[in-house]
Amino acid sequence: MSMNTADMKDMLTKMGGQRGQAGGMDAICKLFGASNLQGMMATLQSKGLGREVKSWVSNGQNTQVTGADIKKAADPAALRVMANEQGMSPDEMCGHIAKILPHVIDEATPDGMVPQQGAHAMKDGAMKDGAMKGKDAMNKGRDAMKNMAKK
């Protein structure tokens, strides 16, 4: 079943509670033990979903993932909490995330590129605890990119 943007935004808004879609984005990042979009994508890639993530970032067709893929990549404790909050079973939750994640990453990477600032939604206080970690990760990422460029 394909999901339209309105459904995705509703789902994100519901997950984000008071913080709406931005909160939903953070919640999804947290589900994968990440504080931002880059971290989440790195986790997904390390869990064997690299090809799929690449397809979501690039401007072509989004490769679909299954609830089972999401479950493999998610932090089990975070998944339980999120599922409880949404009144769903973890499997149902994974099913929903599997449907919206390609759209979320697609929308967050409009030019087929990961924005430097991570999710543009991160500016409203979500960065406090993740900021220092994020900065280190960003610098590491940037160095890695530079090294790649050299090769």
C-alpha positions as CSV (number, residue, x, y, z in Angstrom):
1,M,0.0,0.0,0.0
2,S,1.4,3.3,-0.9
3,M,1.1,6.1,1.6
4,N,0.3,9.6,0.7
5,T,2.1,12.6,2.2
6,A,-0.9,13.6,4.3
7,D,-1.0,10.2,6.0
8,M,2.7,10.5,6.6
9,K,2.4,13.9,8.1
10,D,-0.5,12.8,10.3
11,M,1.5,9.8,11.5
12,L,4.6,12.0,12.3
13,T,2.4,14.6,14.0
14,K,0.8,11.9,16.1
15,M,4.2,10.5,17.1
16,G,5.6,13.9,17.9
17,G,2.9,14.9,20.3
18,Q,3.2,18.5,21.2
19,R,6.1,19.0,18.9
20,G,4.2,17.8,15.9
21,Q,6.1,16.6,12.8
22,A,9.5,17.7,14.2
23,G,8.8,15.6,17.2
24,G,7.8,12.7,15.1
25,M,11.1,13.0,13.1
26,D,13.0,13.0,16.4
27,A,11.0,10.0,17.6
28,I,11.9,8.0,14.5
29,C,15.6,8.9,14.9
30,K,15.4,7.8,18.5
31,L,13.8,4.6,17.4
32,F,17.1,3.7,15.7
33,G,19.2,5.1,18.6
34,A,20.1,8.2,16.7
35,S,19.9,11.9,17.4
36,N,19.5,13.1,13.9
37,L,18.9,12.1,10.3
38,Q,22.5,11.2,9.5
39,G,22.8,9.0,12.6
40,M,19.6,7.2,11.7
41,M,20.7,6.6,8.1
42,A,24.0,5.3,9.4
43,T,22.2,2.9,11.7
44,L,19.9,1.7,8.9
45,Q,22.9,1.2,6.6
46,S,24.8,-0.7,9.3
47,K,21.8,-3.0,9.7
48,G,21.8,-4.0,6.0
49,L,19.4,-1.4,4.6
50,G,22.0,0.6,2.7
51,R,20.6,0.0,-0.7
52,E,17.1,1.1,0.5
53,V,18.4,4.2,2.2
54,K,20.3,5.2,-0.9
55,S,17.1,4.8,-2.9
56,W,15.2,7.1,-0.5
57,V,17.9,9.8,-0.6
58,S,18.3,9.7,-4.4
59,N,15.7,11.2,-6.7
60,G,14.5,7.9,-8.2
61,Q,12.0,5.4,-7.0
62,N,11.9,4.6,-3.3
63,T,12.7,1.0,-2.4
64,Q,10.1,-0.3,0.1
65,V,11.1,-1.9,3.3
66,T,9.1,-4.2,5.5
67,G,8.1,-4.0,9.2
68,A,10.6,-6.9,9.8
69,D,13.4,-4.8,8.3
70,I,12.5,-2.0,10.6
71,K,12.3,-4.3,13.6
72,K,15.8,-5.6,12.9
73,A,17.2,-2.1,12.7
74,A,15.3,-0.5,15.6
75,D,16.4,-0.3,19.2
76,P,14.0,-2.8,20.9
77,A,13.5,-0.7,24.1
78,A,12.8,2.4,22.1
79,L,10.4,0.4,19.9
80,R,8.5,-0.9,22.9
81,V,8.1,2.6,24.3
82,M,7.0,4.1,21.0
83,A,4.5,1.3,20.3
84,N,3.0,1.8,23.8
85,E,2.7,5.5,23.3
86,Q,0.9,4.9,20.0
87,G,-1.3,2.1,21.4
88,M,0.1,-0.4,19.0
89,S,2.1,-3.6,19.1
90,P,5.8,-3.3,18.2
91,D,5.1,-5.2,15.0
92,E,2.3,-2.8,14.0
93,M,4.5,0.1,14.8
94,C,7.3,-1.3,12.6
95,G,4.7,-1.7,9.8
96,H,3.8,1.9,10.1
97,I,7.4,3.1,10.2
98,A,8.3,0.9,7.2
99,K,5.6,2.8,5.3
100,I,6.5,6.3,6.3
101,L,10.3,6.1,6.6
102,P,11.0,6.1,2.8
103,H,8.9,9.2,2.5
104,V,10.4,10.9,5.6
105,I,14.0,10.4,4.4
106,D,12.9,11.3,0.8
107,E,11.4,14.6,2.0
108,A,14.3,15.4,4.3
109,T,16.8,15.0,1.4
110,P,15.1,17.1,-1.3
111,D,18.1,17.3,-3.6
112,G,19.2,13.8,-3.3
113,M,21.6,15.0,-0.5
114,V,21.5,14.8,3.2
115,P,21.3,18.3,4.5
116,Q,24.3,19.5,6.6
117,Q,22.1,20.4,9.5
118,G,20.5,17.0,9.8
119,A,16.7,17.2,9.9
120,H,15.6,20.8,9.5
121,A,13.3,20.0,12.3
122,M,16.1,19.7,14.8
123,K,16.3,23.4,15.7
124,D,13.7,23.4,18.5
125,G,15.7,22.2,21.5
126,A,16.0,18.5,20.4
127,M,19.7,19.2,19.8
128,K,20.7,19.9,23.4
129,D,21.8,16.4,24.4
130,G,22.6,15.3,21.0
131,A,24.4,18.4,19.9
132,M,27.9,17.5,21.1
133,K,27.6,14.0,19.9
134,G,26.2,15.2,16.7
135,K,29.0,17.7,16.1
136,D,31.6,15.0,16.6
137,A,29.7,12.7,14.3
138,M,29.4,15.5,11.7
139,N,33.1,16.3,11.9
140,K,33.9,12.6,11.5
141,G,31.5,12.4,8.6
142,R,33.0,15.5,7.0
143,D,36.5,14.1,7.4
144,A,35.4,10.8,5.9
145,M,33.9,12.7,3.0
146,K,37.1,14.6,2.5
147,N,39.1,11.4,2.5
148,M,36.7,9.9,0.0
149,A,37.1,12.9,-2.2
150,K,40.9,12.5,-2.1
151,K,40.8,8.9,-3.3
